[in-house]
Amino acid sequence: MNPGSNGEFYDYPVLPGGSSRGRLERVLRSGRFAVTAELNPPDSANPEDTFHQALVLSSVCDAINATDASGANCHMSSMGICALLTRAGYSPVLQISCRDRNRIAIQGDVLGAAAMGVHNVLCLTGDGVQTGDQPEAKPVFDLDSISLLGIIRGMRDDGVFHSGRKISSPPKLFLGAAANPFTPPTIGGPCVWPRRSRPGPSLCRPSTATTFPCWNII
């Protein structure tokens, strides 16, 4: 994945069943081991701070996760990081937390991200504001990760907003969710993982390193 080369579109062939043209989906559908890593979002408006980290990750990763105010702490936005990374030819994963935006804003962000060339979206419910350094902030939580997956799946597959209004050019996205394989009641999360699969994510990623596959195509 070389900056500015757009090589992610040609490293692996487009295989049947694909929902995007992104590198991450191509690697996974080819049966190869895929590596992703989170880019530590800068507390800065200087794009070079993002590019410096991306350059290091790009040599070992198939996609770079742009976190969305993880831990309920403010940093450069996931959308801003994705805009910088796609412009430079990297393959980013847009993370969307339901904590800070309602369904109207999120659906607009999804269209904007797809228009910029983002191919991957990771849907997250989000940490509560009380865990961050601004606990007085008002949380939104209009959706959770499950309902968000369903809405974006409808935008992608059915070409409609949640309201039913038609989208003239639907976004082509590889959708994912995070799951904790150690969540009770059972180790491995057999209750959690199927529940996340029903709304239609293309993959599930454990929230921690485990002996389970890090990305499961569903």
N, C-alpha and C positions, 0 to 999 in steps of 0.2 A: 504494500500500500504506500505508494510514493506521493508526496504532496504535489498537487497540481496535475498529476498524470491521469486521474480518473481511471487508473488501472483496476480498481475494484470491480468495474463492469465487465472485465474481460478475463480475469484470472480463472474463473470457474464458469462452466456453461449454465444456461438457464434450463432447469429441469422441470418436468411436468408437475403441476400442483403448486408452483411458486406463486406468491402473491406480490412480490416486489422484484426489483432488479438489483437489490443490494448485495454486497459481498457477504454479509453474515448469513443470510438465508442460503446463498449459493454454496458456501462452505458446508453448512449443516446438511443440506440436501444431497451433497456429494458424498456424505458419510464420513467426512473428515472431522477431526477434533478442532473445535473453534475456541479461540481465546478472546475474551473481552476484559477490559479493565476500566475502572472509573477514573476519570480525570478530576483531580482535586480542583474545584472551581476557584478562581482567584477572587480576592477582595480588591479588585482593580478594574479600571476601565481601559487598561492597555491591552490590546489584542495580542501583543507579543508574549504576555504572560501565559496566555492560553496556548499559543503556537509552540512555545518552548516545551511545555509538558506533552503536547500532542506528538511532537517530533520523537520524543523518547518512547512513548507508548506505541507508535505506529510500527516500529521495527519488530514488535513481538505480538501485536494484537490484530485480530480481524475486524474489530469494531471498538470504538471508544465511547463509553457511557458518560453522558453529560448529566450530572446529578441535578435534581431540582430542589434546592434548598434543603438538603438532607439534614436530619437532626433538627429541623425547624430553625435553621440559622441562615441568614441572608448572605448570598454570594452572587457572583455573576450568574445570570439565569441559564437554565438548560437550553432555552430557545436561542439565546445570544451565543452560547458556545457552539451549538449546532450550526448556526449561521456562519460562524467563523470557520469551523471545520469543513463544512461542505464547500465553502469558497476555496479552501486550500486543497481540496481533493481527498480528504479523509472520509472514513465511513463512521458516522456518529450514531449513537442510540439516544433518541430524545426520551428523557424521563418525564412523566407527567404525574404530579402529585395532586390528589383531589383536595388537599387541605386548603389551598390558596385561591382556587378559581372555580366558578360555577360551570355548568354544562355549556352555557352559551360561549363563554370565553374559551373553554377547552376545545370545543369543536372548531372555532375559528383558528386556534393555534395549530390544530391538526392539519387543516387545509394549508395554512401558511408554511408549516414545516415541510409538507409534501411538495409544495411549490418550490421550496429552496433546494430540494434534492435529498431530503432526509428519508431514509427507507425503513428505519426501525423505530418502534415506539414501545417503551416499557411502562406499563400502567401500574401505578402505586396508589394506595390509599393515603399514605403520608404519615409522618410522625406528628403527634399532637404538639400544639404550640407551647405547651408547658415544658417540653423538653429542650427548647431553644433558649436563646439569650434575649428574646423579646416575648415573654409569656403573656403580656397584656394584649397581644395581637388577637384579632377576632378570626377564628377558624371558619372555613366555609363548609367543607364536607358535604356538598350538594350530591356528590356521588361517592361510591367506593370503587376499588379497583375492579370488582366484578361487573358492576353496572357500567363503568367506563369502557371496559372491554367490549361489552355488548353494543354500546353506542358507536364506537369506532369501527367495530365489525360491520354494523349496519351502513356506515358511511362508505366503507371499502367495498363490501360485497353487494349491497343493495342500492348504493348510490343515493342515499337519502340522509338528511339530518334526523335527529331524534324526533323532531316535530312532524316528520313525514315529507317535508319539502325536498324536492329533487336537487341533487348536486350535478352540475353539468359535466364536470370531470372529476370522478371519485379519486381519492388518494389511494396509491398503491403502496401498502405498508405491510411490514412483517411485525406482527403484534406479539407482545410478551407480557408476562406477569412474574412477580417474585413470590416465592413460597418458602416457608421455614419448614424443612423436613423433620425438625425435632418438635414441632408443635403437638401438644397433647390432642387427642387421647393416645396416639400410637406413634412410635418412632418411625420415621420415614414418611409421615403425613399422608397415608393413603386416603384419608378423608378430605384433606386440604387440596391435594393435587387434582383429583377428579373434579372437585367443586370449581376449581379455577379453569378447568378445561371446558366446561359446558358453555360459557359465553363465547368461546372460540379463540383463545390465544393460540398462536402458532407454536409457542414455546413457553416453558416454565423454567425459571432460574432460581436455584436455592439462594437464600439470603446469606449463607455462609458456605465455606468450602467443606465439601462432604465427599464421601465415596460414591454418591449418586452422580449421574451425568449432570454436568453443569447447565446444559441446555437440552431440553427434551422437546423434539418436534412432535406436536400433537395433531 
